[in-house]
Each structure stands twice: as structure tokens, then as C-alpha cells.
Amino acid sequence: MNSMTGFGRAEQNSKFGRLTVEISSVNSRFLESSVRLARPYAALEPKIREVLKASVQRGKLSVFINLVESEDHANGFAINEAAARQCYQQLARLKKEFDLAGDITVGDLLRFPEIMAGDRTEPDLDALWVVLQKVLSKALKSLLAMRAREGKALVVDMRQRLKMMSGIIRDIEKATEGATKRYADCLAVRVEELLNGQKPDPTRLEEEIALFADRTDITEECIRFRSHIDQFVSTLKQKDAVGRRLNFILQELNREVNTIGSKGSAFDISANVISLKEEIEKIREQVQNLE
């Protein structure tokens, strides 16, 4: 069980220079990846995304790749004298035509990107990828290890909360035990008082008691609630990405709690219902971090 939050970093010296890869991840409903690397190496981005996709199923990944080139591979710069001469001549003509003050300086010429051209050779992307893939894999391994540690901590916390919720359900069941009989006794006494000691219609009383029992019986809801908890615990043991499944189970747990709260309005269980909702919401926040 992995969290979607993590960070991994790796670096390595190579013939191309010092290569650094940093990967951070945060929550996302799907797998998203953002790769930042220098433009000459942009053609490697699809390969980088494939490596990420093979190891991560959900999360928003930000990948930063930096290459500090060695002197052997660093590209120099050269001045385009022909372009500089043309720029100077045109500036001089404009200066004379518009009677402009001031001198034409080297700084003025260097403002034109055509004059300062990079003496760049095309990088050997195949050779660079061999090195980059190794560094990327190391950073990714570090990221996954952190996501696994975070996921383990989340699972421990959720298990504790699920255990607490099971205890609350037991308290609710105890609070509603014998509720129908107590209601029947109270109803009979109340009806006799209203009828001034006359015997009430037993059939009518039975119907009223049966209606009350139907409205307030939470046995099925408690059984389903426990079943959902068992499903949740079972899902936590799986190694695949199960965040969406856990979210669905939480929705079912919340639905059962709402029904219990509605049916149990005649009992003193409102505090327990509120506690269940609070725990479900806390677990939901944790699930948002799971892959």
C-alpha cells in the first residue's frame, strides 16, 4: 500500500557531466507527470514518461533533470561577424537618418541574438539515455521507498480507526437492545392512562409496536457496516492501487451511518453516530493520499 506523496533524488557523474534527477509526487486522481529538462534533450521526454508509467499508477509527478556539462561536452559561443557588421551599418544609418544622439556600442550589438550564436553540436541522445535511465531509476526507487513508508503509516492509522469504529457500533447495538419491548411497555401504560383504565385494542397496539420496530431496527445496517469494515481491511492487504475502491467502501459506510442515525433518533446514540462520521471523514482524508 503506497502513499501518493513522496520525493526521490539521485545524481551521478558521467562523461557528459554531472546528472541530477529529482522526482516529487503529490495526490491526483490519475497519473500525471511533468518533466523539466533542457531543450536539447527534449526528445528523451517520452522515454522518461514510460519509465514513470511502469512504476507508478496514480499521483502527480514532477520530474526535474539537470545536466551540468563537463568541459569536454560544454558548447562554446562564437560571434557572427557578418551579422554584427550588418546590424552596425543599419544602426548607423538609422542614427544618421533620425539625427539620434549617442554612440553605437558593443552592448547595443549584443542585444541581437543573431550576433552571439552558440557553437553547439547535437548531443548523442542514445548514449545520454543510457546514463539518464540509470539515474532516473535510482531517483524513482527512492521515491517509491518513501511512498511505501508513508503508505504503511497511513494503513496503521486507518486500522486503528476501523477498530475504534467497530467498538462504537457495538455500543450502539447495546444502546438499542430491548428497545422495542421498552417502547411496547411505555406505549401500553400511556394508552391506558389516556383511556382512563380501559383496556386498549391489542391488535392496534401490536400494529403500532410493529411499525415502531420496523422504523427503528438497525440490525441490518450494523451487519452491513461490519461487512464494509471487513472489506476495507481486506482491501488494505492488497498490493495494487486500491485508493478508488477504498473511497467507494467509505461511501457505503457513511450511507449506513446516516441510516443508523435516522432510525436511531429515538435512542441516545447521536453522540456515537457523530463519532462514526468523524472517523469516516478522517479515514477519507487518509485514503486521498493512497495510490
DAMOJO-V437727 format. One record per residue. N is the residue number from 0. RES is the residue in one letter. SS is DSSP state (h for helix, s for strand, l for the rest). OMEGA is omega in radians with two decimals (* if undefined). BURIAL is 1 if it has 9 or more other C-alpha atoms within 8 Angstrom, else 0. Layout:
# DAMOJO-V437727
{{N;RES;SS;OMEGA;BURIAL} {N;RES;SS;OMEGA;BURIAL}}
This chain:
# DAMOJO-V437727
{{0;M;l;-3.05;1} {1;N;l;2.96;1} {2;S;s;3.06;1} {3;M;l;-3.13;1} {4;T;l;3.13;1} {5;G;s;3.13;1} {6;F;s;3.10;1} {7;G;s;-3.11;1} {8;R;s;3.08;1} {9;A;s;3.09;1} {10;E;s;-3.08;1} {11;Q;s;3.04;0} {12;N;s;3.13;0} {13;S;s;3.12;0} {14;K;l;3.12;0} {15;F;l;-3.07;1} {16;G;s;-3.14;1} {17;R;s;-3.07;1} {18;L;s;3.14;1} {19;T;s;3.10;1} {20;V;s;3.07;1} {21;E;s;3.14;1} {22;I;s;3.04;1} {23;S;s;-3.13;1} {24;S;s;3.09;1} {25;V;s;-3.07;1} {26;N;l;3.02;1} {27;S;l;3.13;1} {28;R;l;-3.10;0} {29;F;l;3.06;0} {30;L;s;3.08;1} {31;E;s;3.12;1} {32;S;s;3.09;1} {33;S;s;-3.05;0} {34;V;s;3.10;1} {35;R;s;3.06;0} {36;L;l;-3.07;1} {37;A;l;-3.06;0} {38;R;h;-3.14;0} {39;P;h;-3.10;0} {40;Y;h;-3.06;1} {41;A;h;-3.12;0} {42;A;h;-3.14;0} {43;L;h;-3.06;1} {44;E;h;3.11;1} {45;P;h;3.12;0} {46;K;h;3.13;0} {47;I;h;3.14;1} {48;R;h;3.12;1} {49;E;h;3.10;0} {50;V;h;3.13;1} {51;L;h;-3.10;1} {52;K;h;-3.12;1} {53;A;h;-3.06;0} {54;S;h;-3.06;0} {55;V;l;-3.12;0} {56;Q;l;3.14;1} {57;R;l;3.10;1} {58;G;s;3.09;1} {59;K;s;-3.06;1} {60;L;s;3.03;1} {61;S;s;-3.07;1} {62;V;s;3.10;1} {63;F;s;-3.12;1} {64;I;s;-3.12;1} {65;N;s;3.10;1} {66;L;s;3.03;1} {67;V;s;-2.99;0} {68;E;s;3.05;1} {69;S;l;-3.10;1} {70;E;l;-3.12;0} {71;D;l;-3.08;0} {72;H;l;3.14;1} {73;A;l;-3.13;0} {74;N;l;-3.14;0} {75;G;s;-3.13;0} {76;F;s;3.12;1} {77;A;s;3.14;0} {78;I;s;3.09;0} {79;N;l;-3.04;1} {80;E;h;-3.14;0} {81;A;h;3.13;0} {82;A;h;3.12;1} {83;A;h;-3.13;1} {84;R;h;3.14;0} {85;Q;h;3.13;0} {86;C;h;-3.14;1} {87;Y;h;-3.13;1} {88;Q;h;-3.13;0} {89;Q;h;3.10;0} {90;L;h;3.13;1} {91;A;h;3.12;1} {92;R;h;3.11;0} {93;L;h;3.14;1} {94;K;h;3.14;1} {95;K;h;-3.09;0} {96;E;h;-3.09;0} {97;F;l;3.10;0} {98;D;l;-3.11;0} {99;L;l;3.13;0} {100;A;l;3.05;0} {101;G;l;3.14;0} {102;D;l;3.06;0} {103;I;l;-3.05;1} {104;T;l;3.07;0} {105;V;h;3.11;0} {106;G;h;3.10;0} {107;D;h;-3.11;0} {108;L;h;-3.09;1} {109;L;l;3.06;1} {110;R;l;3.14;0} {111;F;l;-3.09;0} {112;P;l;-3.14;0} {113;E;l;-3.06;0} {114;I;l;-3.12;1} {115;M;s;-3.07;1} {116;A;s;3.12;1} {117;G;s;3.08;0} {118;D;s;-2.96;0} {119;R;l;3.02;0} {120;T;l;-3.13;0} {121;E;l;-3.13;0} {122;P;l;3.07;0} {123;D;l;-3.03;0} {124;L;h;3.13;0} {125;D;h;3.13;0} {126;A;h;3.13;0} {127;L;h;-3.12;1} {128;W;h;3.11;1} {129;V;h;3.13;0} {130;V;h;-3.08;1} {131;L;h;-3.12;1} {132;Q;h;3.12;1} {133;K;h;-3.13;0} {134;V;h;3.11;1} {135;L;h;3.14;1} {136;S;h;3.10;1} {137;K;h;3.12;1} {138;A;h;3.14;1} {139;L;h;3.10;1} {140;K;h;3.10;1} {141;S;h;3.10;1} {142;L;h;-3.10;1} {143;L;h;3.11;1} {144;A;h;3.11;0} {145;M;h;3.11;1} {146;R;h;3.12;1} {147;A;h;3.11;1} {148;R;h;3.12;1} {149;E;h;3.14;1} {150;G;h;3.13;1} {151;K;h;3.13;1} {152;A;h;3.13;0} {153;L;h;-3.13;1} {154;V;h;3.11;1} {155;V;h;-3.14;0} {156;D;h;-3.12;0} {157;M;h;3.10;1} {158;R;h;3.13;1} {159;Q;h;-3.13;0} {160;R;h;3.09;1} {161;L;h;3.10;1} {162;K;h;3.11;0} {163;M;h;3.14;0} {164;M;h;3.09;1} {165;S;h;3.09;1} {166;G;h;3.13;0} {167;I;h;3.11;1} {168;I;h;3.09;1} {169;R;h;3.11;0} {170;D;h;3.13;1} {171;I;h;3.13;1} {172;E;h;3.11;1} {173;K;h;-3.11;0} {174;A;h;-3.10;1} {175;T;h;3.10;0} {176;E;l;3.12;0} {177;G;l;-3.09;0} {178;A;h;-3.11;0} {179;T;h;3.13;1} {180;K;h;3.13;0} {181;R;h;3.11;0} {182;Y;h;-3.14;1} {183;A;h;3.14;1} {184;D;h;-3.14;0} {185;C;h;-3.12;0} {186;L;h;-3.13;0} {187;A;h;3.14;1} {188;V;h;-3.10;0} {189;R;h;-3.14;0} {190;V;h;3.11;1} {191;E;h;3.10;1} {192;E;h;-3.13;0} {193;L;h;-3.13;0} {194;L;l;3.12;1} {195;N;l;3.05;0} {196;G;l;3.11;0} {197;Q;l;-3.13;0} {198;K;l;3.12;0} {199;P;l;3.08;1} {200;D;l;-3.08;0} {201;P;h;3.14;0} {202;T;h;-3.13;0} {203;R;h;3.10;0} {204;L;h;-3.14;1} {205;E;h;3.11;0} {206;E;h;-3.13;0} {207;E;h;3.13;0} {208;I;h;3.13;1} {209;A;h;3.12;0} {210;L;h;3.11;0} {211;F;h;-3.13;1} {212;A;h;-3.14;1} {213;D;h;-3.11;0} {214;R;h;-2.98;0} {215;T;h;-3.12;1} {216;D;l;-3.09;0} {217;I;l;-3.10;1} {218;T;h;-3.11;0} {219;E;h;-3.13;0} {220;E;h;3.13;1} {221;C;h;3.11;1} {222;I;h;3.14;0} {223;R;h;3.13;1} {224;F;h;3.11;1} {225;R;h;3.12;1} {226;S;h;3.12;0} {227;H;h;3.10;1} {228;I;h;3.10;1} {229;D;h;3.11;0} {230;Q;h;-3.14;1} {231;F;h;-3.14;1} {232;V;h;3.13;1} {233;S;h;-3.14;0} {234;T;h;3.13;1} {235;L;h;-3.12;1} {236;K;l;-3.11;0} {237;Q;l;-3.10;0} {238;K;l;3.13;0} {239;D;l;3.05;0} {240;A;l;-3.01;1} {241;V;l;-3.09;1} {242;G;h;-3.11;1} {243;R;h;3.13;0} {244;R;h;3.12;0} {245;L;h;3.11;1} {246;N;h;3.12;1} {247;F;h;3.13;0} {248;I;h;3.11;1} {249;L;h;3.08;1} {250;Q;h;3.12;0} {251;E;h;3.08;1} {252;L;h;-3.13;1} {253;N;h;3.11;1} {254;R;h;3.12;0} {255;E;h;3.13;1} {256;V;h;3.12;1} {257;N;h;3.12;0} {258;T;h;3.10;1} {259;I;h;3.13;1} {260;G;h;-3.14;1} {261;S;h;-3.13;0} {262;K;h;-3.07;1} {263;G;h;-3.14;1} {264;S;h;3.14;1} {265;A;h;-3.10;0} {266;F;l;3.14;0} {267;D;l;-3.12;0} {268;I;l;-3.08;1} {269;S;h;-3.14;1} {270;A;h;3.12;0} {271;N;h;3.11;1} {272;V;h;3.11;1} {273;I;h;3.12;0} {274;S;h;3.10;1} {275;L;h;-3.14;1} {276;K;h;3.13;1} {277;E;h;-3.13;0} {278;E;h;3.10;1} {279;I;h;-3.13;1} {280;E;h;3.11;0} {281;K;h;3.10;0} {282;I;h;3.12;1} {283;R;h;3.12;1} {284;E;h;3.12;0} {285;Q;h;-3.12;1} {286;V;h;3.13;1} {287;Q;l;3.14;0} {288;N;l;-3.08;1} {289;L;s;3.13;1} {290;E;l;*;1}}
